[in-house]
Every structure is written in C-alpha cells, then in structure tokens.
Amino acid sequence: MLLYQYNINSAERTYMSTYNQLLREVEKPVRYTGGELNSIIKNHDEVKASFAFCFPDVYEIGMSHLGMKILYHILNLRDDTVCERVFSPWVDLEDKMRENNLLLTSLETRKQVKDFDIVGFTLQYEMSFTNILNMLDLSNIPIFASDRLESDPIICAGGPCAMNPEPMADFIDFYMIGEGEEVINEVMDIIILAKEKNDSRKQTLLSLSKLVGVYVPSLYNITYNEDGTIKEGVTNSIEKRIIKNFDKVVYPDKFIVPYMNIVHDRVMVELFRGCSRGCRFCQAGYIYRPVREKTPETLIKQSIDLLDSSGYEELSLASLSTSDYSQFEKLTNGLLEITAKQQVNLSLPSLRIDNFTMGLLEKAKTIRKSGLTFAPEAGTQRLRDVINKNITEEDILQSSELAVKNGWTRIKLYFMLGLPTETMEDVKGIADVVFEILKVYKESDYQGKKGLALTVSTAFFVPKAFTPFQWEPQDNIKLMTEKFTYLNNIIGQSRKVKYNWHEPKVSSIEGVIARGDRRLGQVIYEAFKNGCKFDSWGQFFDYDKWIKAFRTCDVNPDFYNLRIREDEEILPWDFIDIGVTKKHLLIEKKKAYKGQTTENCMEKCTYCGIQKYQEGICLEHNKN
C-alpha cells in the first residue's frame, strides 16, 4: 500500500507500517486503503486549514452519500484548505486498532483525525450517534465539548438530524443548520482567520456563531419545568441556510470511484431540492423547502462530466420525487441519447404512483428492468388522507397494471405502520392492496416466465421534528409487534410476497432520540460506554444496553416517544427557523385529524412561511 503522507517522520512511518499489517487481517481491507480514482491528495504543509469529513458508518455506506461528495469537492476547490474522508472502521479493524493503540486516521494521507483543524460529522440517522462518540474516542479527542483543550480540533456537525441538534449538543462544538454548500466556505474563512490571529477556541466559536445558520450549543443554557418539559430553551433563532440559485450551485464534475462495491455505486445528479407534496410524516419534505430545480441543460452537462470522469455504467436521478421534475420529458430525452451511446443504464428512483404514466413507461423501456419501487405508505384511503399522501387505490392499481403489462415483474412497495389514528383495519388494508396487485398480475395479458416478485416492506412511524406529526405519540413496542405480526400472518401466506419489517425496538430508540433534548446526551454517552455502536446494524443493536443507559441516567424514554405533546409546549428544536411556521404545522395536524388533504404546492400555495426566501417554486407562484 502506498504511503500518502508528505514528510513523514519515523513514528508516523512505524504507525503506517503497523496499520498496513493489520489490514492483512481484516475482512475488507479495501475499505481502508484509499488511493481511489479522483480522490484528492494535498500537502498539509501547503494549506492553511484542514477538514476531516467524518461519516459515522462504514466506507460502503458513507461513500454512497451525495452530501459528502459535494462538500469534499467544494472544500478541495480551495487552495488554502484540504478536506479528507474518515469512515467508521468495522469492528474487526477497530479491535485490532485498540489492541495496538492506533488512532483513527483519514483515508487520503493517514493523518490522525485529532490533528485536523475541524472534524465534521454528517448526522443522517439517529442510530449512528453512538458511532460518532466511538470515532471521537478512537481519535483520542475528548468526547464532551466542555473537556476539549485549545490543541483539540473543533467538532462540527450538519445534516438532517441536525435539525434537532439538542441530543448531541454536549459533544458538538457547532452545528451548520440547513444546506452546507455556501456556509462551509464561510466557516473555513473564519477558521483560517482565527488561526492567523491565534484566537482562542472560545473566540473562534463566538465568531462562528455570528454566521447565519450556525448554532453553538455551549452559548446557551436550558432550564426545565417540574414535569420535565422545557421552561426556557435557546433564546436566539437560528435560521437554516438554503441555496438560492440551485442551478448555479457548485457540483462535482468528478466522483471518487471506489475499488469495492458500495451501496449506491453509480453517478448521481440532483434534479431538484425540496418537495411540493406535503406528506405530514415526512421531515425531508418540510426541511428542504422550497422546491428549487436545475435546468435540463445543467443536469445533462453534469451527467456527461461525471460519466466521462468515472467510467460508471449507471446514472441515477436524485431527488425526493423524481417524476415531479417539471421538465422531466426534456431531461430524459437528452439523457437517453447519452446513455444509449455509452451503454449506460439510467435509473429512475423515487417515482410517484399518481404520475406513473405510459409516457414514463415509454422512457423506461430503454432502461434495464431492475425493478420498480412505489410507496403507498398506508393501506386505506382514510389513512392516506390523514397523512396527506394524495394518492388513491385506483392510482396504485393502475400503476401496477401499467408496470406489469410493460414487463416489470419486480415491484417493491413501502408502507408505514403506527401512523397517527391507525387501526387494525388500516393494517389489514395493506394486505388488501397487496392482494389486489397480485390479482392485477394474474388477470393481466403479460405473464413473465419468473412470475411477479412482490416485496412489501414496512417501517414504523417515527415522529420527527418540523412535521405536522411532531406532537404525536409513537406506538409502543408491544403494539408495533402486534401490528407487524398481524400483517405477516396475512401476507406471509403468499409465496409471491416477500415481507420485510423494521425492528420495533430500534424504531423505539430512534423515536426517543429524534425528539430528544440535551438530557439525552448523557444517555447516549452511557450507551456508548455500555458498548453500543453500529446501532442501525441488526447484529449489533442491543436494546438492553440502551435501557440500562436510561436507567443509569434516571431518564424515562417514554417521556420522549410515547406521550402527546401539547400544542403550546416548548419543543427542543423550536429555536431553529426552517422557514415553515409552527402555525402552518399545527394547521396541517388539525386537518389530518379531520381527514382533510392539502394541495400540492405546485398547484396552490398554502402560505406555509417558506415563501419568505422568495426562491424556487415560491418565486414562480408570485409571478402568476
């Protein structure tokens, strides 16, 4: 293996020799070798600041994350900055690192993480939080922000889970709230200036706190009422950052090409950011408003650049709802010309059932039939109206019929269990939909040689911040188990259906953390001390260790996930301004209980508050 560091001393050379030897003894050494096509190597002595981008999971998951690709590219465009990647080592390598007293290093130059100026974590999933503490510990960086010295790096975080930053507030020096493409450069400017002025850690954090979208938890104290609710929270409003001209935002022209298969091993172009649908359970649909699109010309150029520089054989269109792109036909016509010439597969994820049409299928005929995925979410029309899904059973069956008649025999369906107001009749409705689709296939003219392969997956509803259901209770574990068992007893009888469900205990802990406050910091730390890590991996999740942590800290998890929250209650994340108002979310919650739906933002503005940005879809509404 190559030694990528510049001017390494004897101690560093000994370290890397030992590390390289350990890689001969682990399951997938290619996770740790680096040196991939399009990775960027810089001399740390020739830059002013260094940023370690940490993904709190294994390489093949982190390397599939589009946000890391974007920010890695943006930071390394700067001559004064180096950005390198860090992933959580799998348990086999971690054990050997601890046995040999080896610290966590970056992938590009094997520089120890503790020697970077900034160490940044992306918060994609609550069940990765113990991995963050584990990575800090592996780096010999104090886990609690209050214990860090002037010589320690500054720890930052961003991503969707940062929209409720409080559960990890004890460990993170500052958060970047919202979209990071612009604020990350402003942060680096301040870090470089602070180094030149020899500012203290506290002075640097104060300077960072003046940036729009930056939150420094240590600047605020939280007080609580006797009943456990918040008495006084963060006093300042932190406004999320958004990219105003999404068509002009910096986007990589090269992706790093791994030496191993990763989860999403393909070129990705981001069609638009945001969603106009307003599903009441969906956090992403609210925190990424307003909808902002790139032009077909921009997307086609980005696709050509990425395919030419990577050699990938698949191009994927990334968004929350691909078929909602306003110039979909023009874009796909242009892309299909490219993909046909280069023999590249075009992937169309995130399709909507209610706009899955013959026109779309005509496009799809030239695409490898790897399967279609639809997300009805609920099994009855009543419950689909509650969550504002705005699709009917007729939409579901017509889309299924179109797919089957055009030769698509692998279909995946995603549903949720535990949605507000759900009854067992609604759970049974999922089975009814599944059997109706099987009936459509049986009665269709097209019968594939292998038959219809129908995969049904259910996740449990987890209330999230900044959704109309943020006040709602979550089902307890007993009820979750009853529901998926009941459904499995019905659809599990069919050999044509494969049923997957999420683990109730994992969903329960996720629900606690998702709406937690600062008191959960000690719980997360205790869970880490108990040995919790890779909590999103079934073979490692240990519910009993989490419950032990709650008991040790005298924290009742039921307070966070099983109780109804009052409309006027101060929520831990209330100080974050995502643009969408709390008033609008309450209106949507009340409409849910009445079974009333809300129009698509593309059709009618609901004045949710996001129009204050005067960007994207909101700007278009004002023109009309």
N, C-alpha and C positions, 0 to 999 in steps of 0.2 A: 504494500500500500504506500502511496506517496505521502511525504511529509509536507504539508502545505504551508506551515508557518514560516515567516521570514525571520532570519537572525535568531534562531532558537538557541537557547543555552543548553548546557549538559543535563540539567534537571528536566527540562522540557523534553529533551531527546529521550531520556530514560523513561519518562512518563509515556510518551507515544509508543515506544518500543514495547512496554508492558501492555498498553492498551491494545496494540495491534495483535499481540499474542493472545489476549483474551478473546478477540474476535474469531479466532480459530475454534473456540469452544462454545459458541452460541448458535442458536437455531438459524437466524437470518442475519449474517454479518453484513450483508449488503445494505441493511438499514443504516449502518454507521460509517460506511466508507467514504461517502461524499464523492467529489470529482465528477459529478454528472454533467452531461452536455448542457450548456447555457447557465451553469452555476457561476457565481462571480467571486473571484478571489482578489482581495486588495491587501496591500501592505498597511498594517495598522499604524506603523510609524509615519505614514504619509497622509493620514487623515486626522481631523480634529475631534471626531466623536465616533463612538461605536454603539451599535444597537443589536442586541441579541433578541431575535424574534422567536419566542418560545410557543410551541404548540403542545398542550398538555395531554398528548396521546402519542401512539406510535407513529413512525415515519409514514406508513402507507395511508393512514388516515389524515395526518397533517398535510402531506403533500397533495392531497385532493382538495384542499381548502383554497378557494379562489381569493379570499381576502389576503392570505399570506403571499400568494403570487403577486398581487397588486402592490402591496406595501413593500415587499422585498425589492421590487423593480423601482418604485419611487425613491426609496431611500438610497439605493445604489446608483441612481442617476446623479446624485450629489457627489461632487469631487471631494467634499470635506467630510463625508460620512461613509462608514461601512456598515452594512447590515448582514448578519449571518444567521443561519437557522439552527434551532435547537429543538429536538424532539424528546419525548419521554422514553428512556430506554426500557425495553421489555424486561420482565423480571429476571430472566436468565443473566442478562448483562448487568443489571443493577446489582444482583447478588455478588457477582464477581468484582464489580467496582468497589463495593463496600468492603469486601474481604481484602482488597489490595489498596484501600484508602485512595482511590482515584476519584477525582472530582468531575462533575459534568462539564462537557466542553461543547463548543459549536461544531457544526458539521464541516464548514468550509476550511478553517485553519486550525482546528483543535485548540482554539483559545478557550481558557477556562471562563465559564459564564460569569463568575464573580469579578472578572477583570474588565467586563464591558462597562460603559458609562450608563447605559439604560438596558434593563431587561424587561421586555414587554410580553405579556401573555394575552392570547385571544380567548375570550370566555364564550364558548359556543354551546356549552351544555353544563348544567349544574352538577352533574355526576362526574365531572372532571376536576372539581375543585380540590379534592384531596391530592390529585396528581400535581397540582401547582405547588402545594406545600412540600410534596415529595421532591420535586425538582429543585426548589429552593434549598432544601436540606442536602440534596446531592451536590449542590453547588457551594456549600458552606457559606450560604447567605442567611443571615438571621431571618427567621420566618415571620416574626412580628415586626411591623414597620417601626414601632417605638424602640426596638432594640438595635436598629441599624446605626452604624458609625459613619463618619464622613468618608471613609475609604470604601464603603459598600456602594454597589450600584443602586440607582433609583429604579424602583419597580413600578411598572405601569400596566394597565390593562384596558381592553376595549372589547367590542363585540356585542352581540345581542343580550347576553346575560349581564352585561354592564349596565343595562337599563334599570336594574335594581342592584346597585353596587354595594349595598349595605352588608350582606352576609360575608363578604370578603374584605370589608373596609379595614379590618385590623392588619391585613397583610399587604395591601396595595398602597403605594405612596401617592399615586394619582391615576385617575381614570380619564380616558378620552371617550366622551359620550357622543354617539352618532357615527357618522361616516368619517373615515380617517384619512382620505387621500390628501386633504389640504392641511388639516390640523397637525398631521405628523411632521410636516416641514416646519411649521411654526414652533413646534416643540423642540425640534433639533436646533433651530436658530437660538432658542433660549438656552439650551444645554451648552452649546458652544460658547455663547457669550458668558455664561456663568463660569465656565472653566477658565476663560481668559481673565475674568475679574477675580477668580479664586473665591467665588461666592460659597457660602456655607450651604449645606443640604437644605436647611430651613429657608434660607433666602431664595434658593433655586425653586423650591416648591411654591413659595409665595409668588414668584414671577410667573410660574406656570399657571397658577390659579387665576391669573388675570386674562388668560385666553378663553375665548368663547368655546364652550364645550368641554372644558377641563374641570374636573372635580378632585379636590384634595381632601380626603376624609379627616385627616388629623386637625384640620382647622375648625372642626365643629364637634360639639358635644350633644348627645341625645339624652333626653330625660323621659321617664315612663310614669304612667299612672299606676295606681294600686292594682287595677285589673289587668295590667300587662300591656295595655295599648300605649301608643306614643303620646307623651304630653307635649314635648317640644322637639321637633326634628331639625333638619338642616334649614337654616333661615334664608339662605340665598337660593335663587332659582338658577339652575344650570341648564342652559339651552342646548339642545342637541345640534350637532353640525350636520349640514346636508351639502351635497354637491349641487350647485345651482345650474351649471351648464353641463349636464351629464354627457352630452355628445362630444364635449371637448376635454373631458377629464382624462388624465394620464392613464394609459392602459398598456400592459406589457406587449412588446412585439416578439418576445421570446418567452417560452415556458421552460423551466428546468425539466429535463427528461430523465426520469429515474431508471436505474438498472434493474428494478424489480416491478412487478405488478402492484399498482396502488388501487384504491377503491374506485376513484374516478380517473381512469388512465386515458385521458383524451384532451384535446384542445377545447377550451370553453370560451365563448364570447357572451358577454352580458347584454341582453337585449334592452332591458329597462330595469329600473329600480322602483320598488313600491308595488302596490296592488290596489285596484279600484273596487274590489268585491265586498269588503267589509264583513268577512266571516267573524262572528263575535268571539270565537275562541282563539283566533289566530293573532299572536303577538306580532309576527313579522308584517302582517297586513296593515298594522297601525304604526309601528315604529319606523317603517321605511317610507311612509307617505311623505310628500306627494309622488305620484307616478311621474317618472321622467324617462324619456326614451332616447336611444341613439338612432340616428338615421340609418337606413339600409346601406348607404354608401360607406359610412364609417364602419359598420359591422362587417361588410364584405371585405374591406381593406384589412381590418384586424384579423379576420379569418385567414386571408391569404398569407399575411405576415407570419402568423403563428404556425400554420401548416408548413410553410416553407422552411421555417427555422427549427422545426421539431421532428418532422417525419412521422407525426401521428397519423393514424388511419381512421380516426373518428373525430367528428366535430359536433359539439353539443351546444345547444342554445339555452343559456342560463337565465332564469327569471322565476318569479313566483307563479306565473301563469302564462306560459309561452304563447298559447294561441290567442291571448288577449293583445298581443303586439299589433299596433294599429296598421302597420304596413307589412303584414305577415306574408301576403302573396308576393309582393315585390321582393322582399328579402329572400324568401325560399327559392323563387325563380333564379335569383342571382347566385345563391349558394349552391343550388343543384347543378348549375353549369360548372362550377369549380369542382365540386365533389365528384361529379361524373368523370371529368377529365383526369382527376388524380386518384380515382377509385377509392374515395374516402367515404365512410359512412356518415350520414347526417342524422343525429339523434335529436328527437323532439320530446323532451321531458315536460312534466307539469302541464299536461293538456286538460282543458276543461270539458266536462261531459256535455255541457249545454252548447258548446260551439265546435263540437267534433262533427265535421260535415264531410260530404262527398268530396268537396274541394280539397279539404285537408287530406283525405284518404288518397286522392289522386297524387298529391305530393308524396305521401307515404309509400306509394307503390314502388318508388325508386329507392326506398330506404330499406335496409336489412330489417326483416321482421323479427326483431329481438323481443317483442312483446309490448303490450300497451298497459299503461297504469292509469287508473281512474280513482278518484277519491270522493265517493258519495258522502262520506263521514257519518251519516245517520241512516237508519233503515226505514223510517216512516216520514211521510210528508210533514206531519205535525212537528217532529223534532228538527227536520231540515229547515223549517220556517223559524223555529226558535233560534237556531244558530246562524240564520241568515245565509244559508248555503245557496238559495235561489236556483235550485235545480229540482226537477220533478222525476218521478219514477219513469215517466214516459221518456224523458231525456236519457236516463240511464239505459233503458231497454233499447231505444233507437240507436244509441251509440254502440251498444254491444252488438246489435244486429248488423250495423254497418261494418263493424270490425270483422265479425265472423264471415260475412259474405265476401269480404275482400281478402280472406285468407289469414287473418290474425287469429291464432288459436291459443295464444298465451296471454292471458289477461290477469292483471293484479288489481285488486280492489282494497282500498283503505277505508276503514271505519274507526269511529271512536266510541268507546264505552264510558259511561259515567257522566255524560253531558248533563247540564242543568235540566231538570224536570223529567229526565229519562225514567221510563217504566220498563218492566219486563216485556210489555207489548212492543216497545220500541226495539228492545234487544232481539226479540223474535222477528221484527221487521227486517233485520239484517239478513237473517236466514231466508226470509221470503224473497228478498231481492236476489240473493244468490241462486235460489232455485228457479226464479223467473229467467235469469240469464242462462242457466243450463237448459231450460225449456226452449229459449230462443235458438240456442245452438242445435238442439235436437230437431227442431222444426225447420231449420234453415236449409237452403239448397246446397250449401257448401259443407262437406264433411271431410275434415282433414284426416290424413292417414293415422296420425297420432292422437286424434281426438282433442277436445278442448282441455287445456290445462288452466284451471282457475285457482289462483292463490288469493286467499282472504286474510288480511292482517288487521288486527285491532290493537289500537293503543288506548291507554286510559287517559281521560281528560285530566289535564293538569292546569289549574287556573294560573294565568300569567299576568304580570304587571302590564298596564296600559292596554287592557282589553275590556270590553263591557262585562266580562265574567270575572274580573279581578276581585270582586267582592264575594264570589260564590264559594261554598264549601266543596271539598273534594270527597269522593266516595272513600269510605274506609276499606281496609284490606279485605275484610270479610265479604263486603258487598261486591268489591271488584272480583273476587274469586268466584262468588256465586254467579255473576254475570257471564264471565268467560266460560265457566264450566257448563252453564245452561246452553250457551250458544254452541259450544263444542259438541255437546250431546246431540244437537240437531244436525249441524252441517258436517260433523265428523263422520256421519254415517255414509256420506257420499264418497266414492272412490275418485270422483272427478275434482274434488275440492281439497286443497291443502290449507289448513287453518293455522295461522301463527298469531300468537298473542304476546303482549308485553308483560313482564313480571310485575305483579301488583306491588310488591314490597319496594322495588326500585322506583316505581311511579310515586309511591307514598313519600319516600325520602326526597325525591325530586320536587314534589309539591311543597314540602316544608321549606326547602332552600329557596325555591323560586319566589316565594313571597315573604322571605325572612327579613329580619333586621340585624343589627350589629351583635345582638346576643348570640347569634348562631356562629359567630367567628370562633368562639371558644369550643363550641360543639364540633365544628369541622376540624379544629386542631386536635381535639381529643380523639376523634375518629381516625385521623391520620396516625396519632400515637398508638392507637389500637391495631394498626396495620392496614387500614382501609386505603386502597388505591385501585386504579382501574375499575372504579365502581360501575361503569357502564358496560363492563365485560361480565357476562353471567358467571364465569368460573371464578371470579374474584370478589364479586359483590357479597358482602356479609352483613345482613340485616341486624344480627345480634350485636355486632361490634358498634353499629350506629346507635342502637338502642342503649347500649352501655354508655356511650358518649353522652347521650341526652341525660341519662340518669346522673352521671358524674357531674354534669354542669347544672343539674336541677332545672332543666328546661323541658317543658312539655311540648312534644312535637304536634300534638293535636291542636294546640293554640294557633298554629300557623296554617294547617291544611284542612282541618275538619270543621271550623266554625264559620258562620256567616259574618262578614264584616259589615258594619254599619256604614251607610252612605256618607256620613259626616266624619267618619273616623280618619285620623291622620295615618296615611299609609307610608311605609318606609321609603318609597320611591317618589312621593308626591313632589319633592323639590326638583325633580327632573322635568323639564319642559320639552315634550316631544312635538309640540305644535297642536296635536289633537287635544281638545279640552276635556277636563273631567266631567263637565256638564254634558258634553256630547256622549261620553261613555255611559253616563247614567241614563240618558235618554234611550240609548240602544239597549241597555239592560232591561228597562221597563218595557220596551217594545218586544223583547224576547219573551217575557212572561205573558204577553198578550198574543204571541204568535204572529206578530206583525213583521214584515220584511222591510228592508231599506234598499232603495235603488242603487244600482251600480254607479260609482262616481262618474263613469264615462257618460252616463245617461242624464244624471241630475246631481248637482252639487248639494250636499247635505249640510254645508257650512260647519264642518267639524272643527274648524280652527286652523287647519293646516294651510289654508289659503293665505295666511299672513306671510308665507315665504314667497308668494307670487311666482311660483315656478311650476313647470311641467303642466299637468292636467288642469291645475287651478288657474294658470295663466290663460289656457285655452278657453276655459269657461267664461272668463272676463271679456274675451274677445267677442263672444256670442251675444 
